Amino acid sequence: MHTVQELNTLALVCQPFTDRNRALMGVVTRIRESLDLDTIFSTTVAEVREILGADRVAIFQFGGSGARSGCFVAETVAQDWQSLRQATDETLAATVALWKQQLERARTRETIEVVETLDQPSVSPGDRALYHQLQVQSSIRVPLLKSKGSWGWLCIHQCSHSRPWSAMDVEFADQIAQNLSIAIQQSSYLEHLKKQRTQLAQILQQKRLAERQKTLANTIHKIRKSLDIGVIFQTSTQETRQLLQVDRVAVYQFQEDWSGEFVAESVAQGWEPVVGRIPKVGERALYDRQGSIFSHHETWAIDDVLQWAEARNYQECLGDLQARACAAAPIFQMDRLWGLLLACKNGQPHQWQRLDLDFLTQISAQLGIALQQADLLEQTRRQTAEITQAFQQLQQTQMHLIQSEKMASLGQLVAGIAHEINNPVNFIYGNLTYVKDYTVELLELLALYRHHHHHPTATSLGQIEAKEEAMELDFMVEDLPKVLVSMKSGADRIHQLVGSLQTFSRLDRSEKHNIDIHEGLDSALVVLQHRLKSSCDRPPIHIVRDYGELPVLDCYAAQLNQAFFNVINNSIDALEEAMATGHFDDQLQDPNFRPTLMISTRRSCRAESLNSGTMPTITVRIKDNAKGIPLEIQSHIFNPFYTTKPPGQGTGLGLSISYQIVVDRHQGNLTFHSQPGQGTEFVITLPLP
């Protein structure tokens, strides 16, 4: 048996082994439990310094350019000794210079650098000077590896005196370095895995976004394919519910008192519908409590109704919807909050993603556009009916008063109003055909894309390109928005003409605002595009634009555009008459000759009087190469109701109205220059402020 003294002596002998094994196991445990490399480093260097009784323990990492750069990433140092983590550039350069020689050997982990005293033969004079600069008397330096390459060093320094390192010291340092190398490799794998996860998440995000964009495009096409708002609502709710994978998507319309009702929905099997079952939602909670959010075009989303503090305020509405999670996007008709697009998950909570809410917002915006288009169509139909009724009434009045001069003037007024009305009405209905044809062409192209996009071949791409060329896709993309804008302009003009029935001189007195003259001229040409094209009995009319640089003009835009329209329309009439009467028969034999309408604009000055100098103006010239205006009628062309056209083809109101718009409303001038046989040029001069 051993005595107590022997046991104590044995314990003292074994204590270093116990402490070092405990420290080694601590490093292994931290590597297994922690993913934070900085924490592993800082704790390990502290324990190693304490166990070995060293003055400094540090971890050095090589930089991106190998051993030519680097830094200390962890360190613990005894008091009164220099910290290498706060070393100067000169000291750091000395460190790199000292260790770069051992880099190739460190990569194989075959070399552990042990310096017991600076006087030993393996330490060169240059190295000895560098060690002094680092305050090192003895050291152990063990390489840290990553993927069979050098990562850095585990450095153990004795700064106060030389030290004979034992084999147990070196073995302990090597074991610590091996486990740190495992931690470094593990951190590298983890970082690589994080990057892969991030890339995968980005790919999935892009895929989901592409699917939503495709669904959104298909939904928009279906919305624009129909003018029936009920069909539009049904299509939109069904497509939205399928994409978001929710149980219900509904359209909720506000009433004048801000109560509301559900007007359309798509609901999954097993859930009760709200349209028809719930005739009207009497509570105002959806507007009273969330109206400020909706009024600012913001979405509203609740992931779990049961965890929502304000759920009691929406008890009736949420109960009808059977909703556990709910999101809503506002639907605006112009600037008015019309209603809401609601998406509901009924059976369980649902975490709404930003992509989901963005898609819901985009669909609600398209529904707002559809409502606006439906309202515009209804206004056009209603206004057409009102105008037709007014026209019929004026025709009856003309029949009763035809015997007197007053009755004749009234008859001319009726015919003039009919002339002004028929232009925009016929243009709207005429362009509906173009819009329909464009839509059919685009849908056929889309069907061709969808048929071939999974397995494209040279043949299929050739078919698509041939289809695009046959349908003049570039022109269609440019022309379709202009046609829609022009149709709205025609509807606006019809609305203005209703107020002009009492007398043509009472024009709409809307507010002035700044416009681009060139946009007004171009819009008039778009409206008259059908008259510029060739027909079976005449060639097309060529348009020449010679636009100068002009400032914006403060004016009554709708009226000024009407004046441009009337003057250009009158010039087209002159060209058509010249072609119909054979005026161009000789010239058309020349292949370079074309019936032409030239429009030019310039900034100019107008003399006011002898004393007041000049005023800056904008001059618009509209010139045709028809047969001109006979001298004997030139003094009458601006008179109301004066026309040289056959009965039923014109009333002479177009130029007279244009004259009043330019001269009376805008204090400008409307003149013309004409020589028989050489065409006519109308000159519109508008003052600048």
Protein Blocks (a to p, Z undefined) as FASTA:
>chain_A
ZZfklmmmmmmmmmmmmmmmmmmmmmmmmmmmpccfklmmmmmmmmmmmmnopabdcddd
ddfkljmbccdfbdcddehiacfklccfklmmmmmmmmmmmmmmmmnopaccddfbfkbm
klcfklmmmmmmnopabdcdddddeehiafbdcddddfkbccdddfklmmmmmmmmmmmm
mmmmmmmmmmmmmmmmmmmmmmmmmmmmmmmmmmmmmmmmmmmmpcbfklmmmmmmmmmm
mmnopabdcdddddfkopacdfbdcddehiacfehjlmbafbfklmmmmmmmmmnopacd
dfblklpmklmmmmmmmmmnopabdcdddddehjacfbdcddddfkbccdddfklmmmmm
mmmmmmmmmmmmmmmmmmmmmmmmmmmmmmmmmmmmmmmmmmpmklmmmmmmmmmmmmmm
mmmmmmmmmmmmmmmmmmmmmmmmmmmmmmmmmmgcfklmmmmmmmmmmnommlmmmmmm
mmmmmmmmmmmmmmmmmmmmmpmklccfdddddddfklmmmmmmmmmmmmmpccfkbccd
dddddddddddddddfklmmmmmmmmmmmmmmmmmmmmmnopmmmmmmpmkbccdddddd
ddddddfblmnopadddddddddfbebjafklmmmmmpghiafbdehiaghlmmmmmmmm
mmmmnopacdddddehiapadddddddZZ
